[in-house]
Amino acid sequence: GRVIGGRLVCSFQFWSKVKAMRRKRVGILTGGGDVPGLNSAIKSLVWRLEDKGCEIMGLRRGWAALININPHEKEHPDWLMPLNRANTRTIDRTGGTILHSSRTNPSIVKAERLPEHVSLEGRKPDSRGLYDLTDVALRAFEHLELDSLIAVGGDGTLSFARRLHMEGVPIVAVPKTMDNDVYGTDYCIGFSTAVTRSVQFINDLRTAAGSHERFLVVELFGRYSGETCLLASYLSGTDRALIAEVPYDPDRFYELLEADRASNPSKYAVVAVSEGVCPVGGRYFESGQPDTFGNRKLGGIGEFIASDLERRSGDRCIYQRLGYLMRSGAPDSLDQLVANNFGGLAADLIASGDMGKMVSILGGRYTAVPIEVIGEGIKRVEIGRFYDEKQYRPKVASVMGLPMFLH
C-alpha cells in the first residue's frame, strides 16, 4: 500500500488495479518568483512525460492549488490545467510561467488566507499566528489521484517539497531562482538571464553617467545572496560592487568611488549594489508586511547610497533599481538549455520511479541529489575566494579547476 501523512491511502490490490487501468498521472507546479526559463522547463517535462505515456496535470499558482482544491467538488478549473503537446508547443518562446505562481507555503498559512472549505476546528496557529495545512495539501494530492509530483521553485517552494517527501509523497524537485541560492546545485534556472540583463542595463546606463560626469548606482535583486551582483559587476567591469554578504563602510566606500571617478577620463564611476547589503552597524532596507515565508520586501539601499554620495560630493547621482527587469522576458540561451535539460532529467526520474530527488548541476555536470539536501545549508558567495572586502570588488585571480559559475 501507500502511506501518506501517516495514513494508509488504499490497499495494494486496489491501487494496483487503478494504476493498471489508467496512465500514470503526474502533477507539475511552479512556485515563488517567476524567472525566464520556467516555460521551457514545463514544455520539456510535458513532452518527455507524454512520450513515456503519462497524463500531465498542471497545478496553477504553485502550492496554493493544493490547499484551495475542494475535494468535495468535481471540477477545479481555477486551479488545474491539463498539459499536453498542443498547449505547450510554443510556450518556451516567452518568459514567466503559464501555470502562474504564488508564494504560498501550505505549512505556514495566514488566517486571512485560509480557504473557505478548510475548517479551523482542531487547528491551532503557531506562535506567529500561522496555520499548518499540510494535511489539506495531502488530501488534495489523493483527491487528484496523482501518482507523483514535480515542483519547480526556489528555497521556499522546495522547502515544502521536502516536507511532502517526508510525508511519503512521490516528488521530484527542479531548482529555479535568479539569485542562484538553492543549496545542493551550482545552478538554478533564471540565473544566467538575470546576470545577462544586469550587465546589459549597467552598460547602457554608462552613457548617461558619462555624459553628465556622475556617480551611477545600480541596485540589483538577489535578497541575501550577492552572487548575481558579483558576476554582473565582474562582467560589466563596474568600479565597485557592494554584495549582501559584506556590510560596507560608507566613508571608505565614498573615498574609493571618488578616486574612481577622478581617474576616469570621462569623470564618472559605477557601483552595483545587492538589495540585501547594509552599512557596517546598520540595518537591511526592508518594507511592507512579511509574506508567508516570513520575508519582507528588500530594496532601497541603492537610493540611500545615491543620496549619501550626493550629500558628500555635492553633485547629483544617477540611481537605477533594475528590479523585475532582471527576471522578465524570454530566457537567454543558457537558461533555456538548462531548463530543457532539467525538465528532461526530472521526467526521467519520475518515469524510473526514482523519487525524492532534486535535479542539479554539480561541478559542471547534470545530476540528481536527495531532496533533503535543500535544507542542509545556505548558499552564499565565498568571500575570501571571490570578493575583495576591502576594495569592494570581485576578486577572480585564477579559475583553473573551478566550475563554470565559480563556486
Residue, then its C-alpha position, 0 to 999 in steps of 0.5 A: g500500500r501507500v502511506i501518506g501523512g501517516r495514513l494508509v491511502c488504499s490497499f495494494q490490490f486496489w491501487s494496483k488495479v487503478k494504476a493498471m487501468r489508467r496512465k500514470r498521472v503526474g502533477i507539475l507546479t511552479g512556485g515563488g518568483d517567476v524567472p525566464g526559463l520556467n516555460s521551457a522547463i514545463k514544455s520539456l517535462v510535458w513532452r518527455l512525460e507524454d512520450k513515456g505515456c503519462e497524463i500531465m496535470g498542471l497545478r496553477r499558482g504553485w502550492a496554493a492549488l493544493i490547499n484551495i482544491n475542494p475535494h468535495e467538488k468535481e471540477h477545479p478549473d481555477w486551479l488545474m490545467p491539463l498539459n499536453r503537446a498542443n498547449t505547450r508547443t510554443i510556450d518556451r518562446t516567452g518568459g514567466t510561467i503559464l501555470h502562474s505562481s504564488r508564494t504560498n507555503p501550505s505549512i505556514v498559512k495566514a488566517e486571512r488566507l485560509p480557504e473557505h472549505v478548510s475548517l479551523e476546528g482542531r487547528k491551532p496557529d503557531s506562535r506567529g499566528l500561522y496555520d499548518l495545512t499540510d494535511v489539506a495539501l495531502r488530501a488534495f494530492e489523493h483527491l487528484e489521484l496523482d501518482s507523483l509530483i514535480a515542483v519547480g521553485g526556489d528555497g521556499t517552494l522546495s522547502f515544502a517539497r521536502r516536507l511532502h517527501m517526508e510525508g511519503v509523497p512521490i516528488v521530484a524537485v527542479p531548482k529555479t531562482m535568479d539569485n542562484d541560492v538553492y543549496g545542493t546545485d551550482y545552478c538554478i534556472g533564471f540565473s544566467t538571464a538575470v546576470t545577462r540583463s544586469v550587465q546589459f542595463i549597467n552598460d547602457l546606463r554608462t552613457a548617461a553617467g558619462s555624459h553628465e560626469r556622475f556617480l551611477v548606482v545600480e541596485l540589483f535583486g538577489r535578497y541575501s545572496g550577492e552572487t548575481c551582483l558579483l558576476a554582473s559587476y565582474l562582467s560589466g567591469t563596474d568600479r565597485a560592487l557592494i554584495a549582501e554578504v559584506p556590510y560596507d563602510p560608507d566613508r571608505f566606500y565614498e573615498l574609493l568611488e571618488a578616486d574612481r571617478a577622478s581617474n576616469p577620463s570621462k569623470y564618472a564611476v559605477v557601483a552595483v549594489s545587492e538589495g540585501v547589503c547594509p552599512v557596517g552597524g546598520r540595518y537591511f532596507e526592508s518594507g511592507q508586511p512579511d509574506t508567508f515565508g516570513n520575508r519582507k520586501l528588500g530594496g532601497i539601499g541603492e537610493f540611500i547610497a545615491s543620496d549619501l554620495e550626493r550629500r558628500s560630493g555635492d553633485r547629483c547621482i544617477y540611481q537605477r533599481l533594475g528590479y523585475l527587469m532582471r527576471s522578465g522576458a524570454p530566457d537567454s540561451l543558457d537558461q533555456l538549455v538548462a531548463n530543457n535539460f532539467g525538465g528532461l532529467a526530472a521526467d526521467l526520474i519520475a518515469s524510473g520511479d526514482m523519487g525524492k530527488m532534486v535535479s542539479i548541476l554539480g561541478g559542471r555536470y547534470t545530476a540528481v541529489p536527495i531532496e533533503v539536501i535543500g535544507e542542509g545549508i545556505k548558499r552564499v558567495e565565498i568571500g575570501r575566494f571571490y570578493d575583495e572586502k576591502q576594495y569592494r570588488p570581485k576578486v577572480a585571480s585564477v579559475m583553473g579547476l573551478p566550475m563554470f559559475l565559480h563556486 
